[in-house]
Amino acid sequence: MDYHDMLARLGEGSAHPGGFLATLKLLDSLSLPVGSHILEIGCGTGRTACYLAKSGYQVTAIDLHRNMLDKAVRRARQERVDVRFIQADVAALPFPENHFDVVFVESVTIFTPWRSALAEYRRVLKPAGLLVDREMVLSGSKTELMSRRLKQFYGIRTLATATAWRKRLKQCGFTKVEVKEHSRSMGKWGVDHDPHREMDMNWFEDERMQRMSLTNDRLLAKYGKKLGYAVFAARAPLEVKKEK
Ligand SMILES: C[S@@+](CC[C@H](N)C(=O)[O-])C[C@H]1O[C@@H](n2cnc3c(N)ncnc32)[C@H](O)[C@@H]1O
């Protein structure tokens, strides 16, 4: 069982820094045109995807994890919203080029090979389409041991400062790269009530889950002060990419 299996079993609806309330605030500030076609990357149990659909957007959402997606599908059914959920890897998105108005990501890119992920976000965005990505960033100095432990437990593949992420986005061809939010702490999540949260029964009796929960607390106590988060907004270039 890995970290994402644990989140899926817990049915966590907003597993990212700042939680769902931060997402609501962010979406409010973005004022995305109603009817926009949004791709949510790494949608987890679908809370944001369903909220976006309810708000009048056309939503497609992908995640690699089957248990997450099954819960997302049931959530959409309960909320009576229409979201197209697809099991897929960010490194090989099953969509044509120039397809979406917005790519929305919260706490996913750090778990992936970032160059492939950013290249895929860019490929599927329409010219001048908007990428919004909230990721954990480094706010203090990292040690090799810290990177190794975070990689081992959370599966984090890249730990970089907000400045380094800005450079990465530019390197990958994004324009108008902005840091919309930057916090030197991780913020809280899981504090607001999620009426459609679906927790697997008896997880608390599972010793592996208990051990993982303890390790999570220990790692956050040890390294939390060196971690923060940032929200990046960037535009795909204006020229139309040609289908291969
Ligand atoms: C920390 S959770 C965040 C989920 C959701 N965005 C949220 O804020 O609640 C990270 C999510 O990314 C998904 N994920 C990780 N690597 C992925 C990949 N390579 N392709 C697609 N999804 C991935 C995980 O399955 C998990 O649902």
The ligand as a Gaussian input file, in Angstrom:
#p B3LYP/6-31G(d) Opt

LIG

0 1
 C       -2.253000      14.136000      -3.471000
 S       -3.465000      13.468000      -4.521000
 C       -4.376000      14.909000      -5.019000
 C       -5.727000      14.535000      -5.586000
 C       -6.611000      15.729000      -5.944000
 N       -6.000000      16.582000      -6.931000
 C       -6.941000      16.493000      -4.691000
 O       -6.462000      17.617000      -4.573000
 O       -7.643000      15.940000      -3.849000
 C       -2.536000      13.099000      -6.001000
 C       -3.362000      12.428000      -7.064000
 O       -2.587000      12.319000      -8.247000
 C       -2.799000      11.036000      -8.810000
 N       -1.624000      10.705000      -9.597000
 C       -0.363000      10.490000      -9.157000
 N        0.464000      10.213000     -10.188000
 C       -0.303000      10.264000     -11.299000
 C       -0.032000      10.043000     -12.696000
 N        1.195000       9.747000     -13.112000
 N       -1.039000      10.180000     -13.561000
 C       -2.300000      10.484000     -13.128000
 N       -2.616000      10.683000     -11.824000
 C       -1.631000      10.569000     -10.934000
 C       -2.991000      10.130000      -7.602000
 O       -3.636000       8.923000      -7.946000
 C       -3.813000      11.021000      -6.687000
 O       -5.192000      10.874000      -6.913000

